Amino acid sequence: MFGRNTATLLSFGTSLLLGIGGLSGSVLCLAWGLFATFFRGGEEIPAKDEITPLGDDRLAWGFVLGLICFLTLFPNGGGTFSSPFLSDPFFRGVV
């Protein structure tokens, strides 16, 4: 949607942020970073025509779907598992 140069910059930035997150102690960032590093495919198949710009309809759909993806994957303040996950009855600790 934005071209190869932007895709390359976004890929590098995402990998960098996942690496920093993994080194700072986030297991989720570490897992996604390793997954993205080792299991991604090869080079992307280039478009047949990279000169013609996207139409307004496709550009609008791209922004809408990007917004849905961002809002779906953006971490919330409470996290997926809050601290009660480690308390009774899930984690009993030493009795």
NUTI-231924 format. One record per residue (C-alpha): z negated, x, y. Coordinates in steps of 0.2 Angstrom, whole numbers. Example, Ala and Ser with C-alpha at 12.3 -4.5 7.8 and 13.67 -1.06 7.14 Angstrom:
<atom <-39, 62, -22>>
<atom <-36, 68, -5>>
END
This chain:
<atom <0, 0, 0>>
<atom <-4, 14, 12>>
<atom <7, 28, 4>>
<atom <4, 43, -7>>
<atom <-5, 54, 6>>
<atom <-18, 41, 9>>
<atom <-20, 38, -10>>
<atom <-23, 56, -12>>
<atom <-36, 57, 2>>
<atom <-45, 41, -5>>
<atom <-45, 48, -23>>
<atom <-52, 65, -17>>
<atom <-65, 56, -6>>
<atom <-71, 45, -20>>
<atom <-73, 59, -32>>
<atom <-82, 69, -19>>
<atom <-94, 55, -15>>
<atom <-97, 51, -34>>
<atom <-101, 69, -37>>
<atom <-113, 70, -22>>
<atom <-121, 54, -29>>
<atom <-122, 61, -46>>
<atom <-130, 77, -40>>
<atom <-143, 67, -30>>
<atom <-149, 59, -45>>
<atom <-139, 43, -47>>
<atom <-135, 40, -65>>
<atom <-122, 27, -61>>
<atom <-113, 38, -49>>
<atom <-113, 52, -62>>
<atom <-107, 41, -76>>
<atom <-92, 34, -65>>
<atom <-88, 51, -59>>
<atom <-87, 58, -76>>
<atom <-77, 43, -82>>
<atom <-65, 44, -68>>
<atom <-63, 63, -70>>
<atom <-60, 64, -89>>
<atom <-52, 47, -93>>
<atom <-40, 44, -79>>
<atom <-21, 43, -83>>
<atom <-8, 56, -78>>
<atom <2, 55, -62>>
<atom <6, 38, -55>>
<atom <23, 31, -58>>
<atom <32, 32, -41>>
<atom <39, 16, -33>>
<atom <57, 13, -34>>
<atom <59, 11, -16>>
<atom <46, 20, -5>>
<atom <55, 18, 11>>
<atom <55, -1, 14>>
<atom <38, -6, 21>>
<atom <28, -20, 12>>
<atom <31, -38, 19>>
<atom <18, -47, 28>>
<atom <13, -58, 13>>
<atom <11, -43, 1>>
<atom <1, -33, 15>>
<atom <-11, -48, 17>>
<atom <-13, -50, -1>>
<atom <-17, -32, -2>>
<atom <-31, -33, 11>>
<atom <-38, -49, 3>>
<atom <-39, -41, -14>>
<atom <-46, -25, -7>>
<atom <-60, -35, 2>>
<atom <-64, -44, -14>>
<atom <-65, -28, -24>>
<atom <-76, -20, -10>>
<atom <-88, -34, -9>>
<atom <-89, -35, -28>>
<atom <-92, -17, -31>>
<atom <-103, -13, -16>>
<atom <-120, -9, -21>>
<atom <-133, -21, -15>>
<atom <-150, -16, -8>>
<atom <-160, -22, -23>>
<atom <-149, -14, -36>>
<atom <-143, -21, -52>>
<atom <-160, -18, -61>>
<atom <-175, -18, -49>>
<atom <-191, -10, -53>>
<atom <-199, -24, -63>>
<atom <-186, -18, -77>>
<atom <-198, -4, -81>>
<atom <-214, -15, -81>>
<atom <-220, -27, -94>>
<atom <-213, -34, -105>>
<atom <-198, -23, -106>>
<atom <-207, -6, -104>>
<atom <-225, -6, -111>>
<atom <-229, 12, -109>>
<atom <-245, 19, -116>>
<atom <-256, 6, -123>>
END
